[in-house]
Amino acid sequence: MSLNFSYRDVLNKQLLDKLETLIIEKGVANRLVLEILETERVTDYQKIIDFIIRFKKLGCKVALDD
């Protein structure tokens, strides 16, 4: 399964915390691809890096939309 995330979504702590909880509870990390949508609005690349690290640690795959 693949889920798309905008830069705005990546900045939404409440959304990411809930997503992490659900991934752990449902045990779906190995079947999940989190896709970051391409945008020119990114102002803080560290937030993108943190998102990638956080969810890869859970076992998710991360992709970049082109």
PDBQT receptor file of N, H, CA, C and O in Angstrom, charges set to zero:
ATOM      1  N   MET A   1       0.840  -1.154   0.000  1.00  0.00    +0.000 N 
ATOM      2  CA  MET A   1       0.000   0.000   0.000  1.00  0.00    +0.000 C 
ATOM      3  C   MET A   1       0.897   1.232   0.000  1.00  0.00    +0.000 C 
ATOM      4  O   MET A   1       1.966   1.236   0.611  1.00  0.00    +0.000 OA
ATOM      5  N   SER A   2       0.455   2.265  -0.685  1.00  0.00    +0.000 N 
ATOM      6  H   SER A   2      -0.413   2.262  -1.181  1.00  0.00    +0.000 HD
ATOM      7  CA  SER A   2       1.225   3.494  -0.768  1.00  0.00    +0.000 C 
ATOM      8  C   SER A   2       0.376   4.671  -0.292  1.00  0.00    +0.000 C 
ATOM      9  O   SER A   2      -0.799   4.786  -0.640  1.00  0.00    +0.000 OA
ATOM     10  N   LEU A   3       0.985   5.538   0.504  1.00  0.00    +0.000 N 
ATOM     11  H   LEU A   3       1.940   5.445   0.787  1.00  0.00    +0.000 HD
ATOM     12  CA  LEU A   3       0.321   6.755   0.969  1.00  0.00    +0.000 C 
ATOM     13  C   LEU A   3       1.146   7.954   0.541  1.00  0.00    +0.000 C 
ATOM     14  O   LEU A   3       2.368   7.957   0.693  1.00  0.00    +0.000 OA
ATOM     15  N   ASN A   4       0.486   8.973   0.006  1.00  0.00    +0.000 N 
ATOM     16  H   ASN A   4      -0.506   8.971  -0.117  1.00  0.00    +0.000 HD
ATOM     17  CA  ASN A   4       1.173  10.182  -0.418  1.00  0.00    +0.000 C 
ATOM     18  C   ASN A   4       1.160  11.230   0.691  1.00  0.00    +0.000 C 
ATOM     19  O   ASN A   4       0.164  11.396   1.395  1.00  0.00    +0.000 OA
ATOM     20  N   PHE A   5       2.282  11.932   0.834  1.00  0.00    +0.000 N 
ATOM     21  H   PHE A   5       3.092  11.796   0.262  1.00  0.00    +0.000 HD
ATOM     22  CA  PHE A   5       2.414  12.975   1.838  1.00  0.00    +0.000 C 
ATOM     23  C   PHE A   5       2.951  14.247   1.203  1.00  0.00    +0.000 C 
ATOM     24  O   PHE A   5       3.972  14.234   0.516  1.00  0.00    +0.000 OA
ATOM     25  N   SER A   6       2.252  15.335   1.443  1.00  0.00    +0.000 N 
ATOM     26  H   SER A   6       1.422  15.345   2.002  1.00  0.00    +0.000 HD
ATOM     27  CA  SER A   6       2.737  16.634   0.999  1.00  0.00    +0.000 C 
ATOM     28  C   SER A   6       3.733  17.145   2.047  1.00  0.00    +0.000 C 
ATOM     29  O   SER A   6       3.846  16.587   3.139  1.00  0.00    +0.000 OA
ATOM     30  N   TYR A   7       4.436  18.193   1.700  1.00  0.00    +0.000 N 
ATOM     31  H   TYR A   7       4.344  18.646   0.813  1.00  0.00    +0.000 HD
ATOM     32  CA  TYR A   7       5.349  18.817   2.671  1.00  0.00    +0.000 C 
ATOM     33  C   TYR A   7       4.566  19.273   3.897  1.00  0.00    +0.000 C 
ATOM     34  O   TYR A   7       5.045  19.161   5.025  1.00  0.00    +0.000 OA
ATOM     35  N   ARG A   8       3.384  19.779   3.674  1.00  0.00    +0.000 N 
ATOM     36  H   ARG A   8       2.995  19.870   2.757  1.00  0.00    +0.000 HD
ATOM     37  CA  ARG A   8       2.528  20.210   4.787  1.00  0.00    +0.000 C 
ATOM     38  C   ARG A   8       2.203  19.040   5.717  1.00  0.00    +0.000 C 
ATOM     39  O   ARG A   8       2.196  19.200   6.938  1.00  0.00    +0.000 OA
ATOM     40  N   ASP A   9       1.936  17.869   5.144  1.00  0.00    +0.000 N 
ATOM     41  H   ASP A   9       1.942  17.739   4.153  1.00  0.00    +0.000 HD
ATOM     42  CA  ASP A   9       1.680  16.670   5.952  1.00  0.00    +0.000 C 
ATOM     43  C   ASP A   9       2.904  16.296   6.786  1.00  0.00    +0.000 C 
ATOM     44  O   ASP A   9       2.782  15.926   7.954  1.00  0.00    +0.000 OA
ATOM     45  N   VAL A  10       4.081  16.395   6.176  1.00  0.00    +0.000 N 
ATOM     46  H   VAL A  10       4.181  16.695   5.228  1.00  0.00    +0.000 HD
ATOM     47  CA  VAL A  10       5.326  16.041   6.864  1.00  0.00    +0.000 C 
ATOM     48  C   VAL A  10       5.541  16.944   8.082  1.00  0.00    +0.000 C 
ATOM     49  O   VAL A  10       6.174  16.532   9.054  1.00  0.00    +0.000 OA
ATOM     50  N   LEU A  11       5.024  18.156   8.035  1.00  0.00    +0.000 N 
ATOM     51  H   LEU A  11       4.510  18.491   7.246  1.00  0.00    +0.000 HD
ATOM     52  CA  LEU A  11       5.164  19.099   9.151  1.00  0.00    +0.000 C 
ATOM     53  C   LEU A  11       4.106  18.906  10.231  1.00  0.00    +0.000 C 
ATOM     54  O   LEU A  11       4.199  19.508  11.301  1.00  0.00    +0.000 OA
ATOM     55  N   ASN A  12       3.106  18.076   9.964  1.00  0.00    +0.000 N 
ATOM     56  H   ASN A  12       3.031  17.587   9.095  1.00  0.00    +0.000 HD
ATOM     57  CA  ASN A  12       1.985  17.893  10.878  1.00  0.00    +0.000 C 
ATOM     58  C   ASN A  12       2.307  16.809  11.912  1.00  0.00    +0.000 C 
ATOM     59  O   ASN A  12       2.116  15.619  11.660  1.00  0.00    +0.000 OA
ATOM     60  N   LYS A  13       2.797  17.236  13.073  1.00  0.00    +0.000 N 
ATOM     61  H   LYS A  13       2.952  18.202  13.278  1.00  0.00    +0.000 HD
ATOM     62  CA  LYS A  13       3.222  16.305  14.128  1.00  0.00    +0.000 C 
ATOM     63  C   LYS A  13       2.086  15.383  14.576  1.00  0.00    +0.000 C 
ATOM     64  O   LYS A  13       2.295  14.187  14.780  1.00  0.00    +0.000 OA
ATOM     65  N   GLN A  14       0.902  15.937  14.725  1.00  0.00    +0.000 N 
ATOM     66  H   GLN A  14       0.733  16.909  14.560  1.00  0.00    +0.000 HD
ATOM     67  CA  GLN A  14      -0.244  15.145  15.180  1.00  0.00    +0.000 C 
ATOM     68  C   GLN A  14      -0.560  14.021  14.182  1.00  0.00    +0.000 C 
ATOM     69  O   GLN A  14      -0.825  12.889  14.587  1.00  0.00    +0.000 OA
ATOM     70  N   LEU A  15      -0.532  14.327  12.905  1.00  0.00    +0.000 N 
ATOM     71  H   LEU A  15      -0.317  15.246  12.576  1.00  0.00    +0.000 HD
ATOM     72  CA  LEU A  15      -0.767  13.329  11.863  1.00  0.00    +0.000 C 
ATOM     73  C   LEU A  15       0.300  12.241  11.903  1.00  0.00    +0.000 C 
ATOM     74  O   LEU A  15      -0.020  11.054  11.848  1.00  0.00    +0.000 OA
ATOM     75  N   LEU A  16       1.561  12.640  11.998  1.00  0.00    +0.000 N 
ATOM     76  H   LEU A  16       1.821  13.605  12.042  1.00  0.00    +0.000 HD
ATOM     77  CA  LEU A  16       2.650  11.657  11.985  1.00  0.00    +0.000 C 
ATOM     78  C   LEU A  16       2.637  10.781  13.234  1.00  0.00    +0.000 C 
ATOM     79  O   LEU A  16       2.926   9.587  13.153  1.00  0.00    +0.000 OA
ATOM     80  N   ASP A  17       2.306  11.357  14.386  1.00  0.00    +0.000 N 
ATOM     81  H   ASP A  17       2.071  12.327  14.453  1.00  0.00    +0.000 HD
ATOM     82  CA  ASP A  17       2.215  10.566  15.614  1.00  0.00    +0.000 C 
ATOM     83  C   ASP A  17       1.107   9.522  15.490  1.00  0.00    +0.000 C 
ATOM     84  O   ASP A  17       1.295   8.369  15.878  1.00  0.00    +0.000 OA
ATOM     85  N   LYS A  18      -0.041   9.920  14.952  1.00  0.00    +0.000 N 
ATOM     86  H   LYS A  18      -0.194  10.856  14.636  1.00  0.00    +0.000 HD
ATOM     87  CA  LYS A  18      -1.164   8.988  14.773  1.00  0.00    +0.000 C 
ATOM     88  C   LYS A  18      -0.804   7.895  13.767  1.00  0.00    +0.000 C 
ATOM     89  O   LYS A  18      -1.105   6.720  13.979  1.00  0.00    +0.000 OA
ATOM     90  N   LEU A  19      -0.159   8.293  12.674  1.00  0.00    +0.000 N 
ATOM     91  H   LEU A  19       0.085   9.247  12.502  1.00  0.00    +0.000 HD
ATOM     92  CA  LEU A  19       0.266   7.318  11.673  1.00  0.00    +0.000 C 
ATOM     93  C   LEU A  19       1.223   6.296  12.279  1.00  0.00    +0.000 C 
ATOM     94  O   LEU A  19       1.072   5.094  12.060  1.00  0.00    +0.000 OA
ATOM     95  N   GLU A  20       2.199   6.769  13.034  1.00  0.00    +0.000 N 
ATOM     96  H   GLU A  20       2.321   7.745  13.212  1.00  0.00    +0.000 HD
ATOM     97  CA  GLU A  20       3.159   5.865  13.666  1.00  0.00    +0.000 C 
ATOM     98  C   GLU A  20       2.450   4.884  14.595  1.00  0.00    +0.000 C 
ATOM     99  O   GLU A  20       2.751   3.691  14.590  1.00  0.00    +0.000 OA
ATOM    100  N   THR A  21       1.522   5.380  15.381  1.00  0.00    +0.000 N 
ATOM    101  H   THR A  21       1.277   6.350  15.386  1.00  0.00    +0.000 HD
ATOM    102  CA  THR A  21       0.766   4.517  16.294  1.00  0.00    +0.000 C 
ATOM    103  C   THR A  21       0.007   3.437  15.523  1.00  0.00    +0.000 C 
ATOM    104  O   THR A  21       0.032   2.266  15.902  1.00  0.00    +0.000 OA
ATOM    105  N   LEU A  22      -0.659   3.827  14.455  1.00  0.00    +0.000 N 
ATOM    106  H   LEU A  22      -0.680   4.778  14.147  1.00  0.00    +0.000 HD
ATOM    107  CA  LEU A  22      -1.428   2.863  13.660  1.00  0.00    +0.000 C 
ATOM    108  C   LEU A  22      -0.529   1.837  12.975  1.00  0.00    +0.000 C 
ATOM    109  O   LEU A  22      -0.865   0.655  12.914  1.00  0.00    +0.000 OA
ATOM    110  N   ILE A  23       0.606   2.289  12.464  1.00  0.00    +0.000 N 
ATOM    111  H   ILE A  23       0.879   3.250  12.513  1.00  0.00    +0.000 HD
ATOM    112  CA  ILE A  23       1.540   1.361  11.814  1.00  0.00    +0.000 C 
ATOM    113  C   ILE A  23       1.993   0.292  12.796  1.00  0.00    +0.000 C 
ATOM    114  O   ILE A  23       2.044  -0.891  12.462  1.00  0.00    +0.000 OA
ATOM    115  N   ILE A  24       2.318   0.718  14.002  1.00  0.00    +0.000 N 
ATOM    116  H   ILE A  24       2.276   1.679  14.273  1.00  0.00    +0.000 HD
ATOM    117  CA  ILE A  24       2.778  -0.227  15.029  1.00  0.00    +0.000 C 
ATOM    118  C   ILE A  24       1.640  -1.145  15.458  1.00  0.00    +0.000 C 
ATOM    119  O   ILE A  24       1.819  -2.361  15.528  1.00  0.00    +0.000 OA
ATOM    120  N   GLU A  25       0.472  -0.575  15.746  1.00  0.00    +0.000 N 
ATOM    121  H   GLU A  25       0.327   0.413  15.690  1.00  0.00    +0.000 HD
ATOM    122  CA  GLU A  25      -0.678  -1.374  16.201  1.00  0.00    +0.000 C 
ATOM    123  C   GLU A  25      -1.115  -2.409  15.166  1.00  0.00    +0.000 C 
ATOM    124  O   GLU A  25      -1.431  -3.546  15.514  1.00  0.00    +0.000 OA
ATOM    125  N   LYS A  26      -1.130  -2.015  13.909  1.00  0.00    +0.000 N 
ATOM    126  H   LYS A  26      -0.873  -1.091  13.626  1.00  0.00    +0.000 HD
ATOM    127  CA  LYS A  26      -1.629  -2.896  12.844  1.00  0.00    +0.000 C 
ATOM    128  C   LYS A  26      -0.548  -3.781  12.231  1.00  0.00    +0.000 C 
ATOM    129  O   LYS A  26      -0.854  -4.723  11.500  1.00  0.00    +0.000 OA
ATOM    130  N   GLY A  27       0.720  -3.477  12.529  1.00  0.00    +0.000 N 
ATOM    131  H   GLY A  27       0.969  -2.712  13.122  1.00  0.00    +0.000 HD
ATOM    132  CA  GLY A  27       1.812  -4.295  12.012  1.00  0.00    +0.000 C 
ATOM    133  C   GLY A  27       1.926  -4.282  10.495  1.00  0.00    +0.000 C 
ATOM    134  O   GLY A  27       2.145  -5.323   9.876  1.00  0.00    +0.000 OA
ATOM    135  N   VAL A  28       1.779  -3.103   9.895  1.00  0.00    +0.000 N 
ATOM    136  H   VAL A  28       1.602  -2.257  10.398  1.00  0.00    +0.000 HD
ATOM    137  CA  VAL A  28       1.764  -3.012   8.439  1.00  0.00    +0.000 C 
ATOM    138  C   VAL A  28       3.006  -2.346   7.840  1.00  0.00    +0.000 C 
ATOM    139  O   VAL A  28       3.045  -2.110   6.632  1.00  0.00    +0.000 OA
ATOM    140  N   ALA A  29       3.997  -2.044   8.634  1.00  0.00    +0.000 N 
ATOM    141  H   ALA A  29       3.965  -2.235   9.615  1.00  0.00    +0.000 HD
ATOM    142  CA  ALA A  29       5.160  -1.286   8.160  1.00  0.00    +0.000 C 
ATOM    143  C   ALA A  29       5.807  -1.926   6.940  1.00  0.00    +0.000 C 
ATOM    144  O   ALA A  29       6.191  -1.226   6.003  1.00  0.00    +0.000 OA
ATOM    145  N   ASN A  30       5.929  -3.236   6.944  1.00  0.00    +0.000 N 
ATOM    146  H   ASN A  30       5.617  -3.804   7.705  1.00  0.00    +0.000 HD
ATOM    147  CA  ASN A  30       6.615  -3.920   5.838  1.00  0.00    +0.000 C 
ATOM    148  C   ASN A  30       5.798  -3.924   4.542  1.00  0.00    +0.000 C 
ATOM    149  O   ASN A  30       6.308  -4.315   3.492  1.00  0.00    +0.000 OA
ATOM    150  N   ARG A  31       4.544  -3.493   4.609  1.00  0.00    +0.000 N 
ATOM    151  H   ARG A  31       4.129  -3.176   5.462  1.00  0.00    +0.000 HD
ATOM    152  CA  ARG A  31       3.685  -3.444   3.410  1.00  0.00    +0.000 C 
ATOM    153  C   ARG A  31       3.349  -2.014   2.999  1.00  0.00    +0.000 C 
ATOM    154  O   ARG A  31       2.493  -1.789   2.144  1.00  0.00    +0.000 OA
ATOM    155  N   LEU A  32       4.033  -1.050   3.618  1.00  0.00    +0.000 N 
ATOM    156  H   LEU A  32       4.728  -1.233   4.313  1.00  0.00    +0.000 HD
ATOM    157  CA  LEU A  32       3.661   0.343   3.429  1.00  0.00    +0.000 C 
ATOM    158  C   LEU A  32       4.774   1.148   2.768  1.00  0.00    +0.000 C 
ATOM    159  O   LEU A  32       5.934   1.085   3.174  1.00  0.00    +0.000 OA
ATOM    160  N   VAL A  33       4.394   1.907   1.740  1.00  0.00    +0.000 N 
ATOM    161  H   VAL A  33       3.451   1.959   1.410  1.00  0.00    +0.000 HD
ATOM    162  CA  VAL A  33       5.312   2.850   1.088  1.00  0.00    +0.000 C 
ATOM    163  C   VAL A  33       4.767   4.249   1.337  1.00  0.00    +0.000 C 
ATOM    164  O   VAL A  33       3.627   4.551   0.986  1.00  0.00    +0.000 OA
ATOM    165  N   LEU A  34       5.580   5.092   1.938  1.00  0.00    +0.000 N 
ATOM    166  H   LEU A  34       6.506   4.847   2.223  1.00  0.00    +0.000 HD
ATOM    167  CA  LEU A  34       5.197   6.479   2.181  1.00  0.00    +0.000 C 
ATOM    168  C   LEU A  34       5.870   7.327   1.110  1.00  0.00    +0.000 C 
ATOM    169  O   LEU A  34       7.097   7.389   1.030  1.00  0.00    +0.000 OA
ATOM    170  N   GLU A  35       5.059   7.971   0.297  1.00  0.00    +0.000 N 
ATOM    171  H   GLU A  35       4.063   7.920   0.362  1.00  0.00    +0.000 HD
ATOM    172  CA  GLU A  35       5.577   8.718  -0.842  1.00  0.00    +0.000 C 
ATOM    173  C   GLU A  35       5.471  10.216  -0.561  1.00  0.00    +0.000 C 
ATOM    174  O   GLU A  35       4.391  10.734  -0.278  1.00  0.00    +0.000 OA
ATOM    175  N   ILE A  36       6.601  10.895  -0.646  1.00  0.00    +0.000 N 
ATOM    176  H   ILE A  36       7.479  10.475  -0.876  1.00  0.00    +0.000 HD
ATOM    177  CA  ILE A  36       6.652  12.340  -0.424  1.00  0.00    +0.000 C 
ATOM    178  C   ILE A  36       6.470  13.020  -1.774  1.00  0.00    +0.000 C 
ATOM    179  O   ILE A  36       7.216  12.766  -2.719  1.00  0.00    +0.000 OA
ATOM    180  N   LEU A  37       5.465  13.887  -1.849  1.00  0.00    +0.000 N 
ATOM    181  H   LEU A  37       4.858  14.093  -1.081  1.00  0.00    +0.000 HD
ATOM    182  CA  LEU A  37       5.161  14.579  -3.095  1.00  0.00    +0.000 C 
ATOM    183  C   LEU A  37       6.172  15.689  -3.354  1.00  0.00    +0.000 C 
ATOM    184  O   LEU A  37       6.582  16.409  -2.444  1.00  0.00    +0.000 OA
ATOM    185  N   GLU A  38       6.555  15.803  -4.601  1.00  0.00    +0.000 N 
ATOM    186  H   GLU A  38       6.222  15.217  -5.340  1.00  0.00    +0.000 HD
ATOM    187  CA  GLU A  38       7.518  16.821  -5.000  1.00  0.00    +0.000 C 
ATOM    188  C   GLU A  38       6.883  18.209  -4.903  1.00  0.00    +0.000 C 
ATOM    189  O   GLU A  38       5.732  18.402  -5.292  1.00  0.00    +0.000 OA
ATOM    190  N   THR A  39       7.638  19.160  -4.387  1.00  0.00    +0.000 N 
ATOM    191  H   THR A  39       8.573  19.003  -4.071  1.00  0.00    +0.000 HD
ATOM    192  CA  THR A  39       7.163  20.536  -4.286  1.00  0.00    +0.000 C 
ATOM    193  C   THR A  39       8.349  21.481  -4.183  1.00  0.00    +0.000 C 
ATOM    194  O   THR A  39       9.438  21.097  -3.757  1.00  0.00    +0.000 OA
ATOM    195  N   GLU A  40       8.119  22.702  -4.574  1.00  0.00    +0.000 N 
ATOM    196  H   GLU A  40       7.235  23.014  -4.920  1.00  0.00    +0.000 HD
ATOM    197  CA  GLU A  40       9.153  23.725  -4.432  1.00  0.00    +0.000 C 
ATOM    198  C   GLU A  40       8.993  24.484  -3.122  1.00  0.00    +0.000 C 
ATOM    199  O   GLU A  40       9.782  25.381  -2.827  1.00  0.00    +0.000 OA
ATOM    200  N   ARG A  41       7.995  24.138  -2.344  1.00  0.00    +0.000 N 
ATOM    201  H   ARG A  41       7.354  23.409  -2.583  1.00  0.00    +0.000 HD
ATOM    202  CA  ARG A  41       7.680  24.849  -1.101  1.00  0.00    +0.000 C 
ATOM    203  C   ARG A  41       8.492  24.399   0.098  1.00  0.00    +0.000 C 
ATOM    204  O   ARG A  41       8.337  24.957   1.185  1.00  0.00    +0.000 OA
ATOM    205  N   VAL A  42       9.341  23.420  -0.065  1.00  0.00    +0.000 N 
ATOM    206  H   VAL A  42       9.467  22.967  -0.947  1.00  0.00    +0.000 HD
ATOM    207  CA  VAL A  42      10.133  22.915   1.061  1.00  0.00    +0.000 C 
ATOM    208  C   VAL A  42      11.079  24.008   1.538  1.00  0.00    +0.000 C 
ATOM    209  O   VAL A  42      11.874  24.545   0.768  1.00  0.00    +0.000 OA
ATOM    210  N   THR A  43      10.975  24.322   2.820  1.00  0.00    +0.000 N 
ATOM    211  H   THR A  43      10.328  23.886   3.446  1.00  0.00    +0.000 HD
ATOM    212  CA  THR A  43      11.852  25.337   3.403  1.00  0.00    +0.000 C 
ATOM    213  C   THR A  43      12.801  24.736   4.427  1.00  0.00    +0.000 C 
ATOM    214  O   THR A  43      13.812  25.344   4.779  1.00  0.00    +0.000 OA
ATOM    215  N   ASP A  44      12.473  23.533   4.907  1.00  0.00    +0.000 N 
ATOM    216  H   ASP A  44      11.652  23.038   4.621  1.00  0.00    +0.000 HD
ATOM    217  CA  ASP A  44      13.301  22.887   5.930  1.00  0.00    +0.000 C 
ATOM    218  C   ASP A  44      13.506  21.420   5.548  1.00  0.00    +0.000 C 
ATOM    219  O   ASP A  44      12.686  20.558   5.863  1.00  0.00    +0.000 OA
ATOM    220  N   TYR A  45      14.610  21.163   4.868  1.00  0.00    +0.000 N 
ATOM    221  H   TYR A  45      15.277  21.863   4.612  1.00  0.00    +0.000 HD
ATOM    222  CA  TYR A  45      14.884  19.788   4.409  1.00  0.00    +0.000 C 
ATOM    223  C   TYR A  45      15.156  18.835   5.572  1.00  0.00    +0.000 C 
ATOM    224  O   TYR A  45      15.024  17.621   5.417  1.00  0.00    +0.000 OA
ATOM    225  N   GLN A  46      15.528  19.364   6.718  1.00  0.00    +0.000 N 
ATOM    226  H   GLN A  46      15.635  20.350   6.844  1.00  0.00    +0.000 HD
ATOM    227  CA  GLN A  46      15.751  18.498   7.876  1.00  0.00    +0.000 C 
ATOM    228  C   GLN A  46      14.452  17.806   8.291  1.00  0.00    +0.000 C 
ATOM    229  O   GLN A  46      14.485  16.669   8.762  1.00  0.00    +0.000 OA
ATOM    230  N   LYS A  47      13.320  18.470   8.124  1.00  0.00    +0.000 N 
ATOM    231  H   LYS A  47      13.293  19.393   7.741  1.00  0.00    +0.000 HD
ATOM    232  CA  LYS A  47      12.012  17.866   8.443  1.00  0.00    +0.000 C 
ATOM    233  C   LYS A  47      11.745  16.669   7.529  1.00  0.00    +0.000 C 
ATOM    234  O   LYS A  47      11.205  15.656   7.971  1.00  0.00    +0.000 OA
ATOM    235  N   ILE A  48      12.118  16.786   6.272  1.00  0.00    +0.000 N 
ATOM    236  H   ILE A  48      12.557  17.610   5.912  1.00  0.00    +0.000 HD
ATOM    237  CA  ILE A  48      11.960  15.676   5.324  1.00  0.00    +0.000 C 
ATOM    238  C   ILE A  48      12.866  14.522   5.737  1.00  0.00    +0.000 C 
ATOM    239  O   ILE A  48      12.442  13.366   5.744  1.00  0.00    +0.000 OA
ATOM    240  N   ILE A  49      14.099  14.832   6.078  1.00  0.00    +0.000 N 
ATOM    241  H   ILE A  49      14.443  15.771   6.072  1.00  0.00    +0.000 HD
ATOM    242  CA  ILE A  49      15.056  13.805   6.509  1.00  0.00    +0.000 C 
ATOM    243  C   ILE A  49      14.552  13.107   7.772  1.00  0.00    +0.000 C 
ATOM    244  O   ILE A  49      14.619  11.882   7.876  1.00  0.00    +0.000 OA
ATOM    245  N   ASP A  50      14.050  13.887   8.731  1.00  0.00    +0.000 N 
ATOM    246  H   ASP A  50      13.996  14.882   8.646  1.00  0.00    +0.000 HD
ATOM    247  CA  ASP A  50      13.525  13.313   9.975  1.00  0.00    +0.000 C 
ATOM    248  C   ASP A  50      12.343  12.376   9.697  1.00  0.00    +0.000 C 
ATOM    249  O   ASP A  50      12.230  11.312  10.307  1.00  0.00    +0.000 OA
ATOM    250  N   PHE A  51      11.468  12.777   8.776  1.00  0.00    +0.000 N 
ATOM    251  H   PHE A  51      11.559  13.640   8.281  1.00  0.00    +0.000 HD
ATOM    252  CA  PHE A  51      10.325  11.951   8.383  1.00  0.00    +0.000 C 
ATOM    253  C   PHE A  51      10.804  10.618   7.820  1.00  0.00    +0.000 C 
ATOM    254  O   PHE A  51      10.311   9.557   8.201  1.00  0.00    +0.000 OA
ATOM    255  N   ILE A  52      11.766  10.686   6.915  1.00  0.00    +0.000 N 
ATOM    256  H   ILE A  52      12.168  11.548   6.606  1.00  0.00    +0.000 HD
ATOM    257  CA  ILE A  52      12.298   9.477   6.288  1.00  0.00    +0.000 C 
ATOM    258  C   ILE A  52      12.915   8.549   7.331  1.00  0.00    +0.000 C 
ATOM    259  O   ILE A  52      12.620   7.354   7.349  1.00  0.00    +0.000 OA
ATOM    260  N   ILE A  53      13.757   9.084   8.188  1.00  0.00    +0.000 N 
ATOM    261  H   ILE A  53      13.996  10.054   8.173  1.00  0.00    +0.000 HD
ATOM    262  CA  ILE A  53      14.414   8.275   9.225  1.00  0.00    +0.000 C 
ATOM    263  C   ILE A  53      13.387   7.652  10.161  1.00  0.00    +0.000 C 
ATOM    264  O   ILE A  53      13.459   6.465  10.475  1.00  0.00    +0.000 OA
ATOM    265  N   ARG A  54      12.434   8.459  10.600  1.00  0.00    +0.000 N 
ATOM    266  H   ARG A  54      12.375   9.424  10.344  1.00  0.00    +0.000 HD
ATOM    267  CA  ARG A  54      11.416   7.986  11.553  1.00  0.00    +0.000 C 
ATOM    268  C   ARG A  54      10.665   6.769  11.026  1.00  0.00    +0.000 C 
ATOM    269  O   ARG A  54      10.495   5.783  11.744  1.00  0.00    +0.000 OA
ATOM    270  N   PHE A  55      10.215   6.834   9.769  1.00  0.00    +0.000 N 
ATOM    271  H   PHE A  55      10.353   7.634   9.186  1.00  0.00    +0.000 HD
ATOM    272  CA  PHE A  55       9.381   5.758   9.262  1.00  0.00    +0.000 C 
ATOM    273  C   PHE A  55      10.180   4.590   8.683  1.00  0.00    +0.000 C 
ATOM    274  O   PHE A  55       9.687   3.463   8.636  1.00  0.00    +0.000 OA
ATOM    275  N   LYS A  56      11.378   4.849   8.254  1.00  0.00    +0.000 N 
ATOM    276  H   LYS A  56      11.779   5.764   8.292  1.00  0.00    +0.000 HD
ATOM    277  CA  LYS A  56      12.235   3.736   7.821  1.00  0.00    +0.000 C 
ATOM    278  C   LYS A  56      12.627   2.884   9.033  1.00  0.00    +0.000 C 
ATOM    279  O   LYS A  56      12.760   1.666   8.912  1.00  0.00    +0.000 OA
ATOM    280  N   LYS A  57      12.813   3.513  10.201  1.00  0.00    +0.000 N 
ATOM    281  H   LYS A  57      12.705   4.503  10.300  1.00  0.00    +0.000 HD
ATOM    282  CA  LYS A  57      13.114   2.758  11.429  1.00  0.00    +0.000 C 
ATOM    283  C   LYS A  57      11.984   1.794  11.772  1.00  0.00    +0.000 C 
ATOM    284  O   LYS A  57      12.219   0.741  12.366  1.00  0.00    +0.000 OA
ATOM    285  N   LEU A  58      10.773   2.149  11.403  1.00  0.00    +0.000 N 
ATOM    286  H   LEU A  58      10.582   3.004  10.920  1.00  0.00    +0.000 HD
ATOM    287  CA  LEU A  58       9.625   1.276  11.662  1.00  0.00    +0.000 C 
ATOM    288  C   LEU A  58       9.545   0.132  10.649  1.00  0.00    +0.000 C 
ATOM    289  O   LEU A  58       8.863  -0.865  10.886  1.00  0.00    +0.000 OA
ATOM    290  N   GLY A  59      10.244   0.281   9.520  1.00  0.00    +0.000 N 
ATOM    291  H   GLY A  59      10.798   1.091   9.328  1.00  0.00    +0.000 HD
ATOM    292  CA  GLY A  59      10.225  -0.746   8.491  1.00  0.00    +0.000 C 
ATOM    293  C   GLY A  59       9.472  -0.347   7.238  1.00  0.00    +0.000 C 
ATOM    294  O   GLY A  59       9.297  -1.167   6.337  1.00  0.00    +0.000 OA
ATOM    295  N   CYS A  60       9.021   0.899   7.163  1.00  0.00    +0.000 N 
ATOM    296  H   CYS A  60       9.163   1.565   7.896  1.00  0.00    +0.000 HD
ATOM    297  CA  CYS A  60       8.327   1.388   5.972  1.00  0.00    +0.000 C 
ATOM    298  C   CYS A  60       9.335   1.700   4.879  1.00  0.00    +0.000 C 
ATOM    299  O   CYS A  60      10.509   1.962   5.144  1.00  0.00    +0.000 OA
ATOM    300  N   LYS A  61       8.859   1.667   3.669  1.00  0.00    +0.000 N 
ATOM    301  H   LYS A  61       7.906   1.455   3.454  1.00  0.00    +0.000 HD
ATOM    302  CA  LYS A  61       9.644   2.159   2.543  1.00  0.00    +0.000 C 
ATOM    303  C   LYS A  61       9.226   3.604   2.306  1.00  0.00    +0.000 C 
ATOM    304  O   LYS A  61       8.079   3.980   2.544  1.00  0.00    +0.000 OA
ATOM    305  N   VAL A  62      10.171   4.401   1.836  1.00  0.00    +0.000 N 
ATOM    306  H   VAL A  62      11.103   4.096   1.642  1.00  0.00    +0.000 HD
ATOM    307  CA  VAL A  62       9.881   5.802   1.546  1.00  0.00    +0.000 C 
ATOM    308  C   VAL A  62      10.278   6.078   0.096  1.00  0.00    +0.000 C 
ATOM    309  O   VAL A  62      11.351   5.677  -0.356  1.00  0.00    +0.000 OA
ATOM    310  N   ALA A  63       9.401   6.764  -0.615  1.00  0.00    +0.000 N 
ATOM    311  H   ALA A  63       8.530   7.090  -0.248  1.00  0.00    +0.000 HD
ATOM    312  CA  ALA A  63       9.656   7.100  -2.021  1.00  0.00    +0.000 C 
ATOM    313  C   ALA A  63       9.438   8.592  -2.220  1.00  0.00    +0.000 C 
ATOM    314  O   ALA A  63       8.728   9.242  -1.452  1.00  0.00    +0.000 OA
ATOM    315  N   LEU A  64      10.060   9.119  -3.262  1.00  0.00    +0.000 N 
ATOM    316  H   LEU A  64      10.637   8.592  -3.885  1.00  0.00    +0.000 HD
ATOM    317  CA  LEU A  64       9.867  10.510  -3.647  1.00  0.00    +0.000 C 
ATOM    318  C   LEU A  64       9.109  10.549  -4.962  1.00  0.00    +0.000 C 
ATOM    319  O   LEU A  64       9.499   9.900  -5.933  1.00  0.00    +0.000 OA
ATOM    320  N   ASP A  65       8.039  11.301  -4.988  1.00  0.00    +0.000 N 
ATOM    321  H   ASP A  65       7.723  11.828  -4.199  1.00  0.00    +0.000 HD
ATOM    322  CA  ASP A  65       7.248  11.448  -6.206  1.00  0.00    +0.000 C 
ATOM    323  C   ASP A  65       7.958  12.413  -7.130  1.00  0.00    +0.000 C 
ATOM    324  O   ASP A  65       8.459  13.448  -6.690  1.00  0.00    +0.000 OA
ATOM    325  N   ASP A  66       8.004  12.082  -8.400  1.00  0.00    +0.000 N 
ATOM    326  H   ASP A  66       7.597  11.241  -8.758  1.00  0.00    +0.000 HD
ATOM    327  CA  ASP A  66       8.592  13.009  -9.372  1.00  0.00    +0.000 C 
ATOM    328  C   ASP A  66       7.536  13.471 -10.264  1.00  0.00    +0.000 C 
ATOM    329  O   ASP A  66       7.795  14.264 -11.169  1.00  0.00    +0.000 OA
TER     330      ASP A  66
